[in-house]
């Protein structure tokens, strides 16, 4: 539900450091930790821990996996980047900017979903996106909302210089919209739905217009995964067992979604409404097909250019291609000598073929 985002000072401090506080050299081990934060597509991680499904799969491979909720999204990524966790739920954009941009080799183990209407642009008393020109736009700066705005502006021939970004925390967004001074906002659910319900509000663009670009993923440390394939197998097996349960209309499926809803501060109807604007990959075959699509490389280019233009790849980044991104077909976007983000379908493929 709530994807807080990169805080400028936090990221700047991380990237300005002479060396990132990287994990110690990975090696074969049996105890692992992953972290997650509240968002519709990441609620399953908490349920995996609470339900015992994760323990069942970890026991199968003679390991332990502790799944930890961290309330501050950026802090969860920073702790992963510093080596405190072996994996962390994050968006593709934040994975590229923080751990990969900071030098920590990271693998997209489970591509879980993409936003398909969960993020949007709302204008007050105006109904056409082009009317955003000249307005102040309230959003969480350098977040997926900021990225969505950039894509929205491009769709009507505008650039960020045609508007003024007003950095506004997600916690303050609804109150800000209620004031006369705020006439345009970009945010995500459930805030988006609440603001859109106001009589003055018109949603003029949402993430359904850029399907597959705001992606929610369980990222893991590449070296840890390479040295400990059972870690990847256990996480992936547990995830897709739960996907099969929660996607069903059975009593078990409803109970699982109800528990996730309550954990995220809503009810079953509210959670199901958020799922409706989230393209969940409930089967591993769906996830493999999406991750293998050539469209992913195009998305990565869009994201890298946005990050570079906003100075989020660091002052030393000479171009958007500063970080190399490896795709399942072996192609690379960016610097082949600095590959730090890898989209790998190996474990999702094992799940799809029943080999876990």
N, C-alpha and C positions, 0 to 999 in steps of 0.2 A: 504494500500500500504506500508507505512513505519511503521514497528514495531521496534522502538528503544527498548532498553532492559535494564536489570538491570545494573546499574553502581555499580561497586564493593564497592566504598566508601559509596554510598547512602544506599545500602542494609546492609553493615556491620554496619553502624551507626544505622540503624533501629533495627537490631537484637541485637546489643550490648547494647541498652538502657535497663535500669532496667525494665521498663514496656513500652509496646507500647502505644502510645497515642490513645487509643481505643475510639470508639464512646461512648457518654453518653448512659445510659441504654435506649434502644428503648422503645417506647410506641406508642399507637394509635395516629396517626396524619394524616394530610390531604395534606401536601406539601412535595414533594420529589424532589431530584436531582440525576441524573446519569450523568456520563461523558464517553467520548469516544475519540479515537485518530484515525488519518488517517491510514486506511488499507482497502483493497478491501472488506473484509467481514464485516467491521464496518461502511462503508459509509451509510448504511441504517439508522443508528441512527441520523445522521445529517438531512437526508431527512424526517424522521418522525417528527422532530421538525419543519422544514421549511414548510412542506406540510400541517400541521394542523392535520395529522392523529393521532399523539400522543395526541393532545388536545381533539380530538373527543372521544378517549377512556378514557382519564382522566375524562372528563366531565361525561361520562357514570357512573363512579364510584364516582362522587362528590369529586375528588381530583385534585391536580395539579402536573404535572411532567415536570420538566425543564431538557432538555437534552443539556449538555454543552460540546463543543469540547475543549480539552486541547492538545496543540501541542506536548508536551513532554509526551511520553507514560509512562515512569517510574514515572514521577511526578503525572500523573493521578492516578496511582495505589497507590502511597504514600498518596495522598490526600484522596482517598477512605479509605485506611487503617487507616488514622487518624480521620475518621468520618466526613469529609467535604462533602462526597457524599454517597448516599444510595446504589449506584451501579456503576459498572465500567466495560467497555469492556477490556478483557485481555485473554491471553492464559492460558491453564491449568497449564503449567509449572510455569508461573509467579504468578498465584493464589496460588499455593502450597508454593512457596518460600517467597512471600512478605506478603500478609495478613494472610494466614493460618499459615505460619511459624512464623509470628510475633504475633500470638495469637488471630487474629480477625476471628471469626466464619463466614464462607462465604459459600453461596449456589450458585451453577450453575443453574441459573433460565432458561436461554435460550441458548442451545447449538446450535450455529449458523452455523458452518462450520468446516471443517478441510482442511489444506493445502494438495493439491494433485498434487504437482509439482511446487508450488509457491516458494519453498525453494530448493536450490541445491548447489552441489559442482562442481566447474569448475577448470580444469587443463589447463595450457598453454603448447601447443605443445606436449601433451601426451593424450592418449585416453583411458587408463585403470586405474580404481580407485586404484588398487594396486600400481601403480607408484607414488602415493602420499607419499609413505614411504621416510622418510628423508628430506622432503620438509618443508619449512616455509609455513604456511597456514594462510592467512589473513581473519579475521572474527571479528564480534562484540562479544567479549568475554562474556561468560555466557548468551548468547542469545539462541533463538531457533536454530540459525545457529550453535552454539557450540554443542547443543544437536544433531542436524542432523549429524554433523561431527562424533560424538561419535558412532552413529548408523551406519554410513557409514563405519567407520574403523572396527567396529565389524563384518561387513558383509564380509570383506576380511581377517579376522584373525589378524587385527592390533589393537593397542591401542594408546592412545594419546601420550605415551612416544616415539612412533615411528615417530612422527612429532613434529613440533614446532609451537604453536599457536602465531600469531602476532595480538594483539588487534588493530582493525582498525574500525573507525566509519563508519556507512553506508554512511555518506556524502562524505567520502574520498575514498570509495571503487572503483569507476570507475577510478579515477585518479591513484590510487595505482596500479590497474591492468595494466594500460598503461605503467608503468615503467618496465625496464628489470629485476629488482630485485624480482618482485612479480610473482610467478609461479603457485599459487593455491589460490583460494578464495572460501568462502562459504557465500552466501547471499540470499536475497529474491527479489521477483518482486517488482517494475519494473527493479531494478538494475540487477537482474539475466538475464533477457532477453536481456538487453543492452550489458552486457559483453559477453553473449553467442553468440551474433551476430558477435563478432570479429573473424577474420579468424584463429587466433591462439587458439581459445577457444574450449574446448570439455566439455560438461556437462556429468560427469561420474556417478552422483548419484543425485537423487532428492527425495522430500518428497512423491512422488507417490510410492516409494519403501517401505515406512512405513506408509501406509494409516491409518488415524485416530489417529495419535500420536501428531500432532501439531494442537491443537483444539482452536478455537476462540469462546469465551463465554461472555455473559453478566452475570457477577457475582454480587450478591447483599448481603447485610448484613443479616445474617440469622435471628437475633432477630427482625430486622425491618420488614422483610418479614413475620415472624410468627405473629407479632402484627398487621400487616397491609396487609392482603391477597388481598385487592383491589389494592394495589400497584403492586403486582405480576400479577394480572389479567389484569390490564390496559396495562402494558408493553408488556405482552405476546400477548394480543389481537391486539395491534397496530403492533407489529412486524410481525405477520403472515398475517395481512391484506396487509402489504407492500410486503411480500414475494410473495403473490399471484399476485400482480401487476407487480413487477419487473421481475418475471420469465416468463412473457408472452411476445409474440411478438406484442402485441397491441400497438397502438399509446401511450396509457397511460404508458405501460411498458417501451417503448423506451424512453419516456420523463423522466421517473423516473431514468433510468440508465444513461441517458445523464446528468442529473443534478448531479448525484453522480460522474460521470466521471469528469465533470468540477470542482467539489469541491475538487477532489483529484489530479487535475493537468494533466488530460489526456482527450481523446475524447472517444466517445462511442465505437469505435472499440478497443481502448486500454483497456478500462474497461472490455469489453466483453472478451477480450483475457485473462485478469487476472481472470475473473470468470471461464474461461474454465479450469484453473489449481487450482480451489478452489471447493471443494465439499460442495456446499451450501445445507443446509437442508431446502428446500423451503416449505415443509409441516411439520406440527408438528408431524405427524405420523413417518416420517423419523427420526426426532430428537429423539423421544421417543425410537425408535428401536435401534438407535446407542447408546444412553445413557444407555440403559438397557442391552447392549451386555456385555458378560463376558470379551470381549477383552479390555474394558475400565480399568478393574482392572489390567490387564497385563501392559497396557500403564502407568498407575499411578505408578506401581512398577519401570518400566524403568526410568521414570522421577525422582522419589524420589531417586533412586540410583545415577543418574547423579548429582543431586543437592547435595547429601551428599558427593560424591566423590570430588566435586569441592568446598566444604566448604560453600555452599550457604544456607544450613539449619541452619547455626550458629555453633560456636565453641562448644556450649553446647549440640548439637544434638548427642546422643550416637549411632545412627544408622539411616539408611534410613527410618525406621519406626517411626521416632520421631513424625510426625504428622499423625493423623488418617484421612483416607479418607472414607467416607460413600457412598455406592452405592445404587441404587434403590431397589435392592433385600434385603437390610438390611445387607449385608456383609460389612466388614471393612478391608481395608489395613492399616497397621500401628497400632498405639497405640489407643486402644479402649477408653482409659481414656483421650485422647487428640484429639478428633475428631474436626477438624476445617475446613474441606472442604467437602461439601456435594453435590453429584450429585442427584438431585431431579427432577423427571418427572411429578410432580403433575400439574403444570400449563401448561406445554406443552401438557400433557394428556387432560386437560380441553379444550384446543384449538382443539385437535384432535377429541374430541367427541362433539364439538359444544356447550360447556357449558360455554363459556365466554360471 
